[in-house]
């Protein structure tokens, strides 16, 4: 049997304040380490400034790739964004607001040091992470995964046989959980860094800097333990109906809050048991690299045919 020719795609992870890029050997499911580059991005600067920072980082990857034949550049990028058309929809005055209505490919390509024009494709950052996780764990044989990222917000990806599901009655609208009404607000207000910090403030009157600070005092501060118990319990109750309708085989957690799993994992597991769910919970160890790998699937023609017309436009 002839070996499938290796394809190489640059995967890019765009965060609130950073850009990271690397060449991915797609068949091998491997990041080519020496091509990895990362930079801080001042997200309130001008369009020109942001494009230049992105280009500088990409050019480090492109230059490190030298003779490697590149198929294109794939992005794991937060919304609001028109993913099929590659147009940013960030509101003016907010982070990346200077990119509003900008077609990224047209603006960025002229700044790249690659000899030919590199096509670009875009996936949501949480979707990319979920696709990457599912792809890297294919051997486990799980057909349906819910991958959530817990950090500044609540990201989600419902993945069936490697493809993100964003329509139909087994998943919430657009396959998103962050905007579902929950208690006095939206899920994003609770299952996020600010949600945990606010819960701690409400319990103690004290301000914590971040989740890590709270996790570090988990063993010594009973209030911290109570906050994390409530977080795990509420998260389980919130996810349970979707885990059931999607008939999920495994729940994967990523994002910075997942590093504090030892603080809320028991409560989450108990909550799922109470909801008659016996599914394994897996903590991602790929994090950003999962997103860098996952978005490169946008250049897999079968994958792209499945997803391109269902990608969020906002």
Backbone bond lengths (Angstrom), bond angles and torsions (degrees), N, CA, C in turn:
res aa  C-N    CA-C-N  psi(-1)  N-CA   C-N-CA  omega(-1)  CA-C   N-CA-C  phi
1 X - - - 1.463 - - 1.528 108.87 -
2 X 1.316 116.89 129.88 1.469 119.47 -178.11 1.517 109.54 -69.77
3 X 1.326 115.97 140.73 1.462 120.00 176.99 1.514 109.59 -71.87
4 X 1.318 114.42 140.63 1.464 118.05 175.95 1.530 106.89 -69.59
5 X 1.319 115.81 134.87 1.460 119.46 -178.44 1.526 108.46 -66.52
6 X 1.329 117.23 136.18 1.458 120.86 -179.07 1.529 110.75 -65.36
7 X 1.317 116.71 137.10 1.466 119.90 173.96 1.515 108.81 -113.46
8 X 1.315 114.87 145.19 1.464 121.17 -177.77 1.521 109.85 -122.08
9 X 1.325 115.34 125.45 1.463 121.63 179.32 1.521 107.43 -129.00
10 X 1.337 117.11 139.10 1.463 119.18 172.00 1.527 107.81 -79.53
11 X 1.324 116.17 126.06 1.463 121.21 174.62 1.518 108.37 -102.30
12 X 1.330 116.44 136.64 1.463 121.15 -176.45 1.523 109.75 -127.36
13 X 1.320 116.38 130.70 1.463 120.41 174.85 1.532 107.36 -108.14
14 X 1.332 116.03 116.88 1.469 121.19 177.13 1.522 107.69 -102.62
15 X 1.323 116.47 119.31 1.466 120.61 177.32 1.517 109.46 -110.16
16 X 1.316 116.28 -177.54 1.465 120.03 -179.88 1.518 112.71 -59.25
17 X 1.344 116.24 -34.72 1.474 118.70 -176.63 1.526 112.55 -133.11
18 X 1.330 117.53 13.76 1.471 116.89 -179.87 1.531 111.34 -146.08
19 X 1.322 114.39 162.61 1.465 121.55 167.94 1.522 106.83 -132.51
20 X 1.332 116.68 134.29 1.461 121.70 175.03 1.516 107.79 -130.42
21 X 1.317 116.54 142.50 1.467 119.51 -179.69 1.521 110.53 -143.26
22 X 1.329 115.73 154.37 1.467 121.59 177.95 1.514 108.90 -163.07
23 X 1.334 115.45 155.35 1.467 119.73 173.93 1.529 108.19 -82.57
24 X 1.344 115.62 133.02 1.465 121.53 177.56 1.533 108.58 -110.39
25 X 1.336 115.25 127.55 1.468 120.61 171.29 1.535 105.16 -84.69
26 X 1.335 115.99 104.05 1.463 120.88 -164.93 1.531 112.28 -66.28
27 X 1.335 118.37 -47.67 1.466 119.11 -178.24 1.529 111.37 -62.35
28 X 1.318 115.60 -37.79 1.473 119.52 -178.72 1.519 112.49 -81.07
29 X 1.352 117.61 -8.92 1.472 121.91 -175.36 1.519 110.09 53.60
30 X 1.329 115.39 51.95 1.468 118.46 -173.24 1.518 110.81 -137.41
31 X 1.339 115.55 134.05 1.468 120.09 171.60 1.529 107.57 -82.38
32 X 1.325 116.82 131.02 1.464 120.18 177.69 1.531 106.94 -82.91
33 X 1.330 114.68 100.60 1.469 121.65 -165.90 1.528 115.45 -51.71
34 X 1.317 117.04 -41.18 1.479 117.79 -173.60 1.537 112.05 -71.95
35 X 1.341 117.09 -6.64 1.479 119.07 178.66 1.529 111.71 -95.83
36 X 1.340 117.55 0.28 1.471 121.17 -176.68 1.530 110.14 -73.31
37 X 1.332 115.75 132.64 1.475 120.94 177.06 1.525 108.21 -140.74
38 X 1.326 116.75 149.44 1.464 119.24 179.09 1.525 109.92 -148.30
39 X 1.328 116.74 148.62 1.467 121.45 178.92 1.518 109.74 -145.82
40 X 1.332 114.02 155.62 1.461 120.86 170.99 1.536 107.59 -79.28
41 X 1.327 116.79 141.45 1.471 120.53 177.81 1.522 109.06 -119.45
42 X 1.328 116.19 127.41 1.472 120.85 173.58 1.528 106.01 -82.91
43 X 1.339 116.23 98.95 1.475 120.12 -166.16 1.524 115.00 -76.98
44 X 1.336 117.63 -4.95 1.472 118.71 178.74 1.530 111.57 -101.32
45 X 1.329 116.47 2.85 1.465 119.68 -178.08 1.532 111.02 -76.37
46 X 1.337 114.94 -176.77 1.465 120.78 -176.31 1.530 110.93 -71.42
47 X 1.326 114.70 163.75 1.467 121.12 175.77 1.525 110.03 -53.40
48 X 1.341 116.43 -47.67 1.482 120.91 -176.71 1.530 110.43 -59.68
49 X 1.327 115.49 -43.64 1.463 120.64 -176.74 1.537 111.25 -65.26
50 X 1.327 115.75 -44.09 1.477 119.55 -179.48 1.528 110.02 -66.34
51 X 1.329 116.93 -44.72 1.471 120.31 179.34 1.534 110.74 -60.40
52 X 1.330 115.94 -38.74 1.468 120.13 -179.15 1.533 110.61 -65.92
53 X 1.342 116.58 -42.32 1.480 119.83 178.47 1.527 110.08 -63.14
54 X 1.343 115.98 -44.66 1.474 119.26 178.55 1.532 109.80 -60.75
55 X 1.332 115.68 -45.20 1.468 119.97 -177.76 1.533 111.08 -63.30
56 X 1.339 116.92 -41.75 1.477 119.99 -179.78 1.529 110.91 -58.50
57 X 1.328 115.24 -42.13 1.469 119.90 -179.34 1.526 110.07 -68.51
58 X 1.331 116.01 -47.87 1.467 120.04 179.11 1.527 111.33 -60.24
59 X 1.327 116.30 -37.28 1.467 119.28 -179.40 1.531 111.89 -66.10
60 X 1.336 116.77 -32.14 1.480 119.21 175.25 1.520 109.23 -62.92
61 X 1.338 116.12 -42.59 1.473 120.46 178.87 1.536 110.44 -66.45
62 X 1.337 115.48 -45.51 1.476 120.20 -178.84 1.535 110.56 -61.60
63 X 1.329 115.52 -43.51 1.477 118.75 -179.06 1.522 111.59 -67.52
64 X 1.347 116.42 -37.00 1.476 119.68 177.94 1.529 110.74 -68.08
65 X 1.359 115.80 -25.20 1.472 119.89 -177.88 1.525 112.21 -77.95
66 X 1.344 117.00 -21.64 1.471 123.74 177.75 1.527 114.42 39.02
67 X 1.335 117.60 -98.89 1.476 120.19 -172.39 1.530 114.34 -85.58
68 X 1.326 117.06 -2.00 1.470 119.13 -175.96 1.539 109.52 -70.04
69 X 1.341 118.09 127.11 1.475 119.94 179.65 1.541 110.61 -75.86
70 X 1.312 116.18 113.20 1.475 119.93 -174.90 1.518 111.04 -93.85
71 X 1.334 115.28 132.90 1.462 121.09 -179.87 1.527 111.53 -82.58
72 X 1.328 116.35 -32.39 1.460 119.77 -178.46 1.522 110.30 169.12
73 X 1.337 115.21 -171.06 1.460 121.50 -179.16 1.529 108.49 -124.15
74 X 1.332 116.34 126.41 1.465 121.42 179.76 1.525 108.62 -112.95
75 X 1.330 115.87 141.16 1.465 120.94 -175.82 1.520 111.80 -118.84
76 X 1.327 115.68 135.36 1.473 122.58 164.67 1.522 104.07 -99.76
77 X 1.328 116.71 109.08 1.467 119.76 -168.21 1.534 110.19 -138.68
78 X 1.332 117.23 137.28 1.476 118.32 -177.80 1.525 112.14 -71.21
79 X 1.342 115.88 156.92 1.463 121.13 174.10 1.516 109.25 -84.53
80 X 1.327 117.48 176.86 1.470 126.84 -0.46 1.535 112.35 -73.79
81 X 1.333 114.84 134.42 1.461 120.76 -171.52 1.522 107.75 -158.50
82 X 1.333 117.06 141.20 1.465 120.96 172.49 1.523 106.09 -90.97
83 X 1.343 115.44 98.90 1.468 119.79 -168.37 1.515 113.35 -70.90
84 X 1.321 117.48 -36.77 1.473 118.95 -178.57 1.523 110.40 -68.55
85 X 1.334 116.65 -40.81 1.470 120.65 -177.28 1.533 112.84 -88.09
86 X 1.335 116.66 -13.82 1.468 119.68 -179.94 1.523 113.79 71.89
87 X 1.348 115.73 36.39 1.478 120.16 -177.33 1.531 109.86 -114.74
88 X 1.343 115.96 128.21 1.468 121.48 179.93 1.519 110.36 -73.83
89 X 1.330 116.29 141.98 1.474 121.41 179.98 1.532 111.38 -124.65
90 X 1.343 116.58 21.30 1.468 118.96 -177.97 1.525 109.65 -65.90
91 X 1.347 117.65 129.92 1.469 118.60 -177.00 1.531 111.27 -67.44
92 X 1.324 114.83 144.63 1.468 119.87 -179.23 1.519 109.78 -62.10
93 X 1.338 114.78 142.56 1.460 119.48 -178.83 1.520 112.88 92.36
94 X 1.357 116.69 -13.09 1.460 120.16 176.98 1.526 108.78 -106.69
95 X 1.346 116.32 178.03 1.460 117.03 -178.13 1.528 110.69 -60.04
96 X 1.308 115.06 138.13 1.469 124.08 -175.68 1.531 112.35 62.07
97 X 1.343 116.91 17.16 1.463 120.94 -179.29 1.524 113.31 -58.38
98 X 1.348 116.47 -27.93 1.470 119.89 179.89 1.526 112.08 -66.87
99 X 1.330 116.75 -14.99 1.476 120.20 -179.37 1.532 112.29 -88.77
100 X 1.335 117.33 -0.38 1.473 120.44 -174.86 1.532 111.43 -49.75
101 X 1.336 115.70 127.14 1.474 124.41 178.67 1.544 113.27 66.23
102 X 1.328 117.18 16.19 1.470 120.13 -179.67 1.522 110.65 -88.99
103 X 1.338 115.89 133.02 1.475 120.24 173.46 1.533 106.06 -85.32
104 X 1.319 115.90 109.29 1.468 120.87 -169.67 1.533 111.54 -61.23
105 X 1.333 116.97 -44.87 1.469 120.21 -174.14 1.534 111.54 -58.13
106 X 1.331 115.96 -44.83 1.479 119.86 -177.89 1.532 112.27 -66.24
107 X 1.332 116.17 -36.03 1.460 120.34 -177.29 1.522 113.50 -79.54
108 X 1.334 114.96 -30.97 1.469 119.14 -172.89 1.522 113.06 -90.80
109 X 1.333 116.67 -36.81 1.465 119.08 -174.09 1.541 114.17 -55.15
110 X 1.350 118.58 -42.66 1.472 118.23 -178.79 1.537 113.61 -63.11
111 X 1.350 117.02 -18.32 1.469 120.02 -177.72 1.528 112.30 -91.66
112 X 1.348 116.26 -3.22 1.464 119.19 -175.64 1.522 111.73 -89.98
113 X 1.330 114.35 147.15 1.469 118.77 -175.66 1.528 112.09 -88.75
114 X 1.343 115.87 17.59 1.467 118.94 178.94 1.520 108.64 -84.36
115 X 1.338 116.03 143.05 1.472 118.74 -173.69 1.517 112.64 -69.12
116 X 1.355 116.69 -27.32 1.471 117.73 179.62 1.524 109.62 -118.10
117 X 1.320 115.31 166.58 1.464 122.08 -179.45 1.527 108.31 -70.99
118 X 1.334 118.01 126.96 1.467 120.27 -178.72 1.528 110.12 -101.35
119 X 1.339 117.65 118.49 1.472 118.99 177.29 1.525 110.36 -63.59
120 X 1.332 115.68 150.23 1.466 120.67 -178.11 1.528 109.81 -126.08
121 X 1.324 114.68 142.84 1.466 120.97 174.41 1.524 108.62 -134.03
122 X 1.342 115.22 154.26 1.460 120.36 -169.29 1.520 111.79 -131.91
123 X 1.333 115.57 136.45 1.469 121.41 173.14 1.524 107.54 -130.77
124 X 1.318 116.14 152.29 1.454 120.72 174.94 1.537 109.81 -59.46
125 X 1.332 116.97 145.79 1.473 119.50 -175.87 1.529 112.51 -62.60
126 X 1.347 117.23 -42.99 1.474 119.40 180.00 1.529 110.37 -67.67
127 X 1.343 116.55 -37.78 1.472 120.61 177.17 1.527 109.98 -63.26
128 X 1.334 116.00 -43.35 1.475 120.59 -179.29 1.518 110.78 -60.30
129 X 1.339 115.48 -44.65 1.460 120.34 178.70 1.532 109.75 -58.88
130 X 1.340 115.89 -46.20 1.466 121.12 -177.83 1.531 111.09 -64.79
131 X 1.339 116.24 -43.24 1.473 120.84 179.08 1.531 109.48 -62.97
132 X 1.337 115.69 -43.23 1.468 120.70 179.09 1.518 111.60 -60.97
133 X 1.329 115.93 -46.84 1.473 121.01 179.02 1.520 110.90 -57.71
134 X 1.351 115.79 -49.21 1.465 120.09 -177.00 1.531 110.52 -63.04
135 X 1.334 115.27 -40.90 1.466 121.47 -177.37 1.531 110.55 -67.25
136 X 1.347 116.12 -41.79 1.468 119.99 -177.74 1.527 111.81 -73.17
137 X 1.350 116.83 -20.53 1.470 118.81 -178.99 1.529 111.76 -111.43
138 X 1.336 116.25 21.40 1.477 121.43 -179.23 1.522 112.35 -48.37
139 X 1.336 115.10 -38.91 1.468 120.28 -175.49 1.527 112.65 -62.02
140 X 1.352 116.64 -21.31 1.473 119.44 -179.65 1.530 111.82 -71.12
141 X 1.337 116.06 -15.50 1.469 119.66 175.45 1.523 114.99 77.13
142 X 1.327 118.68 15.90 1.467 119.81 177.07 1.519 109.46 -79.95
143 X 1.335 115.84 125.00 1.458 118.19 -178.45 1.522 112.30 -84.11
144 X 1.343 115.48 -36.72 1.468 119.07 -176.93 1.512 110.60 -124.60
145 X 1.336 115.13 119.38 1.461 120.69 -179.51 1.517 109.56 -122.02
146 X 1.328 115.52 140.47 1.460 119.41 165.75 1.518 105.71 -108.35
147 X 1.331 115.76 116.98 1.464 120.98 177.96 1.512 107.88 -108.72
148 X 1.325 117.43 122.60 1.462 118.78 177.72 1.521 109.95 -119.17
149 X 1.322 115.29 145.40 1.469 120.08 174.23 1.524 107.34 -110.53
150 X 1.320 114.33 127.44 1.457 122.04 179.97 1.524 107.62 -110.37
151 X 1.324 116.79 112.34 1.461 121.05 -178.61 1.508 109.48 -161.74
152 X 1.340 116.81 -127.00 1.472 119.47 176.76 1.510 110.11 -59.02
153 X 1.328 116.70 -27.50 1.458 121.32 176.97 1.519 108.64 -146.56
154 X 1.321 115.76 -171.27 1.462 121.91 179.98 1.526 108.87 -109.58
155 X 1.319 116.57 107.16 1.468 121.15 177.34 1.513 109.45 -97.95
156 X 1.329 117.02 151.54 1.467 119.66 -179.92 1.519 111.50 -145.94
157 X 1.314 115.38 148.71 1.459 121.41 172.57 1.515 108.90 -143.44
158 X 1.338 116.28 118.56 1.468 121.59 174.85 1.532 106.23 -93.71
159 X 1.331 117.19 113.79 1.463 120.68 -172.50 1.521 110.62 -115.59
160 X 1.329 115.82 125.17 1.465 120.63 176.23 1.523 108.84 -120.58
161 X 1.330 115.36 118.69 1.481 120.82 -177.61 1.529 111.68 48.83
162 X 1.334 115.42 43.18 1.463 120.44 174.50 1.514 115.37 86.49
163 X 1.347 117.83 -8.45 1.472 121.36 -175.67 1.535 109.69 -108.34
164 X 1.355 118.31 131.67 1.465 119.00 176.58 1.532 111.41 -70.34
165 X 1.328 116.41 131.35 1.470 122.08 -179.95 1.520 108.10 -100.51
166 X 1.326 116.76 119.28 1.475 120.50 -175.94 1.526 112.44 -123.50
167 X 1.340 116.62 -3.15 1.468 119.57 178.26 1.525 108.42 -131.48
168 X 1.319 116.01 166.52 1.469 120.42 178.34 1.519 110.56 100.18
169 X 1.336 115.49 172.80 1.462 117.56 -171.80 1.522 114.51 -92.36
170 X 1.347 117.89 5.22 1.474 118.13 177.30 1.523 111.59 -91.60
171 X 1.339 117.07 -9.69 1.472 120.15 -178.76 1.532 109.67 -129.80
172 X 1.336 117.97 158.14 1.470 119.43 175.47 1.525 110.30 -67.99
173 X 1.340 118.82 165.75 1.473 121.15 -179.70 1.533 111.80 -51.73
174 X 1.326 116.05 131.59 1.477 123.80 -178.81 1.523 113.61 63.02
175 X 1.330 117.06 9.36 1.466 119.31 -177.89 1.519 112.21 67.75
176 X 1.345 117.00 22.51 1.475 121.64 -177.97 1.525 110.64 -104.90
177 X 1.341 115.51 144.69 1.467 120.72 175.14 1.530 112.24 -109.52
178 X 1.323 116.77 -24.73 1.475 120.92 -169.98 1.527 112.63 -58.54
179 X 1.351 117.06 -33.95 1.465 120.51 -172.14 1.529 112.94 -97.15
180 X 1.338 116.92 11.03 1.474 119.14 178.03 1.531 108.77 -77.42
181 X 1.326 116.30 134.78 1.470 120.56 -179.54 1.525 109.59 -60.64
182 X 1.335 114.94 134.86 1.467 120.19 -178.64 1.520 108.61 -149.18
183 X 1.327 116.62 126.68 1.463 122.21 -178.03 1.532 110.31 47.92
184 X 1.356 117.32 -118.96 1.479 118.31 -176.38 1.520 113.21 -95.78
185 X 1.321 118.22 13.25 1.466 119.17 -176.96 1.512 110.53 -159.19
186 X 1.340 114.15 -132.43 1.452 119.95 177.92 1.527 108.49 -117.98
187 X 1.323 115.82 160.98 1.469 120.86 -179.62 1.526 111.29 -51.92
188 X 1.322 115.74 -38.26 1.466 121.88 -178.65 1.534 112.41 -57.72
189 X 1.341 116.42 -30.46 1.467 120.59 -178.20 1.528 111.87 -73.00
190 X 1.328 116.92 -19.06 1.464 121.04 -174.16 1.524 112.74 -108.52
191 X 1.344 115.42 -44.61 1.470 119.57 -173.79 1.531 109.49 -97.28
192 X 1.325 113.60 63.27 1.465 121.15 -174.22 1.526 107.32 -158.17
193 X 1.330 116.14 170.78 1.469 120.93 177.91 1.526 110.10 -56.43
194 X 1.335 116.76 -47.27 1.474 117.86 -176.51 1.522 111.25 -65.97
195 X 1.334 116.84 -31.16 1.463 120.76 177.88 1.518 111.84 -63.62
196 X 1.336 116.28 -44.44 1.471 120.95 -179.40 1.532 109.94 -68.28
197 X 1.342 115.76 -43.08 1.470 119.40 -179.84 1.530 110.75 -63.38
198 X 1.336 115.79 -39.39 1.462 118.67 179.65 1.534 110.78 -67.40
199 X 1.328 116.57 -40.86 1.472 120.31 179.76 1.533 110.35 -61.61
200 X 1.341 115.87 -39.12 1.473 119.88 178.97 1.531 109.92 -67.43
201 X 1.324 115.98 -40.33 1.469 120.37 179.40 1.536 109.96 -63.72
202 X 1.328 115.67 -41.80 1.472 119.47 179.71 1.522 111.31 -65.01
203 X 1.331 116.67 -32.29 1.471 120.80 -178.01 1.528 112.40 -80.12
204 X 1.334 116.52 -28.17 1.479 119.24 -169.69 1.525 114.63 -128.21
205 X 1.350 116.86 -17.18 1.465 119.55 -172.35 1.522 112.44 78.34
206 X 1.342 116.58 0.68 1.482 119.60 -177.74 1.525 110.33 -99.17
207 X 1.342 114.74 152.39 1.472 120.59 177.17 1.523 109.74 -102.54
208 X 1.315 116.26 124.37 1.463 120.41 175.34 1.525 108.20 -99.80
209 X 1.330 116.11 149.92 1.478 119.33 -179.47 1.528 111.46 -76.88
210 X 1.332 114.98 -36.64 1.464 117.38 -176.50 1.515 110.81 -166.94
211 X 1.317 115.78 178.33 1.462 121.05 -176.84 1.526 110.86 -68.83
212 X 1.320 117.17 -34.84 1.473 119.85 -179.16 1.525 110.53 -61.19
213 X 1.334 115.69 -42.65 1.476 119.93 179.53 1.533 110.27 -58.04
214 X 1.343 116.42 -41.79 1.465 120.32 179.35 1.527 110.75 -69.00
215 X 1.325 116.16 -43.65 1.470 120.08 -179.18 1.532 110.67 -60.06
216 X 1.351 115.58 -35.77 1.470 119.45 -179.61 1.524 112.16 -65.06
217 X 1.347 117.35 -25.54 1.475 118.37 179.97 1.530 111.80 -105.89
218 X 1.330 115.95 19.86 1.471 121.81 -177.04 1.533 111.80 -57.82
219 X 1.342 116.09 -41.42 1.469 119.44 -175.73 1.517 113.35 -78.42
220 X 1.339 117.08 -17.00 1.468 118.96 -172.94 1.525 113.22 -111.29
221 X 1.323 117.97 -15.82 1.471 120.38 -174.70 1.532 108.95 -118.90
222 X 1.323 116.15 108.64 1.469 120.93 -176.77 1.530 111.33 -60.32
223 X 1.351 116.98 -32.58 1.478 120.44 -179.41 1.534 110.53 -65.65
224 X 1.330 115.97 -38.54 1.467 120.14 178.00 1.528 109.07 -61.96
225 X 1.327 115.37 -44.02 1.471 120.02 179.69 1.534 109.92 -59.55
226 X 1.330 116.74 -42.60 1.473 120.97 -179.60 1.534 111.28 -63.83
227 X 1.336 114.99 -41.40 1.477 119.74 -179.78 1.531 110.18 -62.75
228 X 1.341 116.84 -45.99 1.467 119.93 -179.55 1.535 111.85 -68.76
229 X 1.333 116.98 -36.13 1.473 119.89 176.95 1.525 110.04 -60.43
230 X 1.332 114.84 -46.53 1.474 119.42 -179.85 1.532 110.21 -63.85
231 X 1.343 117.05 -39.69 1.465 121.95 179.50 1.535 110.23 -59.79
232 X 1.334 116.53 -49.69 1.468 120.99 -178.22 1.519 111.84 -63.84
233 X 1.328 114.43 -41.81 1.458 120.78 -179.03 1.535 111.31 -64.69
234 X 1.335 115.31 -47.33 1.477 120.35 -179.57 1.525 111.18 -66.12
235 X 1.331 116.11 -38.95 1.467 119.93 -179.70 1.525 109.87 -62.50
236 X 1.326 116.49 -43.17 1.472 120.56 178.78 1.522 111.62 -61.77
237 X 1.350 115.56 -45.22 1.474 119.47 179.87 1.524 111.35 -64.22
238 X 1.349 115.41 -37.14 1.470 120.20 -179.26 1.543 110.94 -68.73
239 X 1.339 116.15 -42.13 1.472 119.72 -175.76 1.527 113.13 -77.96
240 X 1.337 116.07 -27.69 1.474 120.08 -170.31 1.534 114.61 -49.50
241 X 1.349 119.41 -50.47 1.471 117.76 -177.91 1.525 112.55 -59.59
242 X 1.348 117.52 -36.79 1.478 120.20 -178.57 1.518 110.88 -74.93
243 X 1.325 116.13 -36.08 1.467 119.34 177.00 1.534 109.26 -61.43
244 X 1.342 115.44 -35.44 1.481 119.49 179.95 1.524 111.34 -73.40
245 X 1.351 117.25 -51.12 1.476 117.88 -175.03 1.525 111.01 -64.89
246 X 1.327 117.58 -30.76 1.470 120.39 -179.81 1.538 111.08 -83.83
247 X 1.347 115.84 -8.83 1.473 121.25 -176.31 1.532 110.49 53.09
248 X 1.333 114.12 52.62 1.466 122.17 -172.93 1.528 111.96 -67.66
249 X 1.333 116.48 136.20 1.475 121.86 176.59 1.521 111.91 -87.79
250 X 1.338 117.21 -31.86 1.465 120.28 -176.82 1.528 109.20 -153.26
251 X 1.335 115.47 141.78 1.464 121.33 175.61 1.522 107.34 -105.35
252 X 1.334 115.83 122.28 1.468 120.58 -179.20 1.519 109.15 -109.89
253 X 1.320 117.13 131.79 1.463 121.63 178.94 1.520 110.38 -112.02
254 X 1.335 114.94 133.19 1.460 120.62 173.82 1.515 108.80 -135.90
255 X 1.317 116.82 -170.13 1.463 120.81 -177.23 1.516 110.27 85.27
256 X 1.339 116.00 163.20 1.458 120.19 -172.55 1.523 114.74 -60.24
257 X 1.350 117.35 -34.54 1.471 119.03 -177.35 1.534 110.66 -66.37
258 X 1.337 116.61 -25.89 1.473 118.57 -179.36 1.532 111.42 -64.47
259 X 1.352 116.01 -18.96 1.483 118.77 176.84 1.533 110.28 -68.76
260 X 1.345 117.05 -18.30 1.477 121.05 177.84 1.528 110.02 -97.83
261 X 1.329 117.23 23.98 1.472 120.95 -176.15 1.529 111.73 -55.99
262 X 1.340 115.84 -34.44 1.474 119.30 -179.75 1.527 111.56 -60.19
263 X 1.341 117.45 -19.81 1.468 121.10 179.72 1.529 113.06 -85.19
264 X 1.334 117.23 -30.54 1.474 118.56 -174.39 1.531 113.66 -125.03
265 X 1.317 117.67 -3.23 1.468 121.71 -174.68 1.521 114.02 -60.75
266 X 1.340 116.89 -43.18 1.473 119.36 -179.30 1.515 110.71 -62.62
267 X 1.330 116.30 -43.82 1.473 120.58 -179.42 1.531 110.49 -63.91
268 X 1.335 116.46 -39.04 1.470 120.69 179.10 1.528 109.84 -64.49
269 X 1.337 115.67 -46.85 1.474 120.61 -179.52 1.531 110.51 -61.19
270 X 1.346 116.63 -43.52 1.472 120.59 179.61 1.524 111.11 -62.54
271 X 1.332 115.21 -39.47 1.463 119.90 -179.69 1.532 110.67 -64.21
272 X 1.333 116.45 -41.84 1.474 119.84 178.37 1.529 110.14 -64.66
273 X 1.347 116.58 -42.15 1.478 120.46 178.72 1.525 110.42 -59.30
274 X 1.339 114.56 -43.98 1.466 121.49 -178.95 1.544 109.63 -61.92
275 X 1.336 115.85 -30.30 1.472 121.20 178.12 1.542 111.88 -90.71
276 X 1.340 115.24 17.36 1.477 121.78 178.54 1.525 113.21 58.38
277 X 1.320 115.88 40.32 1.466 120.50 177.19 1.527 108.68 -117.33
278 X 1.310 115.73 124.24 1.469 118.30 175.14 1.517 107.45 -118.94
279 X 1.329 115.25 78.95 1.470 117.78 176.95 1.521 108.38 -123.47
280 X 1.326 116.38 145.05 1.457 119.01 -179.91 1.538 111.67 -68.08
281 X 1.317 114.97 146.85 1.476 121.40 173.73 1.523 106.51 -109.33
282 X 1.312 115.03 129.59 1.471 119.85 -177.87 1.528 108.59 -121.07
283 X 1.312 116.95 136.27 1.470 120.39 176.90 1.527 107.56 -96.96
284 X 1.308 116.62 129.38 1.466 119.94 -179.71 1.516 110.57 -72.61
285 X 1.322 115.05 139.32 1.463 118.57 172.66 1.529 109.84 -109.53
286 X 1.338 115.52 4.29 1.473 118.94 -176.97 1.527 112.09 -91.99
287 X 1.352 116.15 -33.57 1.461 121.96 179.01 1.525 111.19 44.39
288 X 1.361 116.83 -120.92 1.467 120.56 -175.70 1.532 111.36 -57.77
289 X 1.331 116.42 -38.00 1.473 118.33 -177.79 1.522 111.06 -65.62
290 X 1.340 117.00 -28.89 1.462 120.37 175.46 1.521 110.74 -61.88
291 X 1.339 116.05 -40.84 1.477 120.51 179.55 1.528 110.76 -70.28
292 X 1.331 117.10 -41.32 1.477 121.00 179.00 1.527 110.18 -60.95
293 X 1.336 116.53 -39.59 1.467 119.70 178.92 1.533 110.58 -74.85
294 X 1.329 116.50 -45.23 1.462 120.56 -173.68 1.512 113.54 -59.79
295 X 1.351 116.61 -42.47 1.474 118.06 -176.32 1.525 112.13 -65.25
296 X 1.347 118.01 -24.46 1.473 119.34 -178.63 1.529 111.66 -66.19
297 X 1.339 117.17 -16.31 1.468 120.29 176.53 1.530 111.41 -63.76
298 X 1.337 116.45 -17.59 1.474 120.32 177.09 1.527 110.93 -59.80
299 X 1.337 117.63 -21.63 1.472 120.46 177.72 1.532 112.59 -94.91
300 X 1.335 115.99 5.34 1.466 120.45 172.34 1.532 105.25 -86.55
301 X 1.336 117.59 116.39 1.477 119.73 -167.91 1.527 112.40 -61.99
302 X 1.329 117.43 -36.02 1.466 120.63 179.26 1.543 109.55 -64.95
303 X 1.328 115.86 -45.99 1.466 121.59 179.36 1.535 109.91 -60.55
304 X 1.343 116.54 -47.70 1.469 121.06 -175.95 1.532 111.16 -63.45
305 X 1.330 116.99 -40.38 1.469 120.39 177.35 1.525 110.95 -59.18
306 X 1.335 115.86 -39.74 1.464 120.74 -179.32 1.530 112.07 -67.50
307 X 1.335 116.68 -38.82 1.471 118.32 -168.22 1.510 115.63 -102.27
308 X 1.337 117.92 -25.57 1.485 118.61 -163.76 1.536 114.46 -58.47
309 X 1.329 117.13 -33.21 1.477 117.81 -176.92 1.526 112.73 -87.70
310 X 1.352 115.83 -5.36 1.467 118.83 178.93 1.525 112.34 -108.73
311 X 1.330 117.52 4.83 1.474 118.99 -176.99 1.531 109.97 -70.43
312 X 1.356 116.72 146.68 1.468 118.73 178.56 1.529 111.20 -59.13
313 X 1.324 115.55 144.20 1.469 120.14 178.05 1.515 109.75 -102.52
314 X 1.320 116.05 -3.55 1.463 119.79 -175.92 1.521 108.42 -144.37
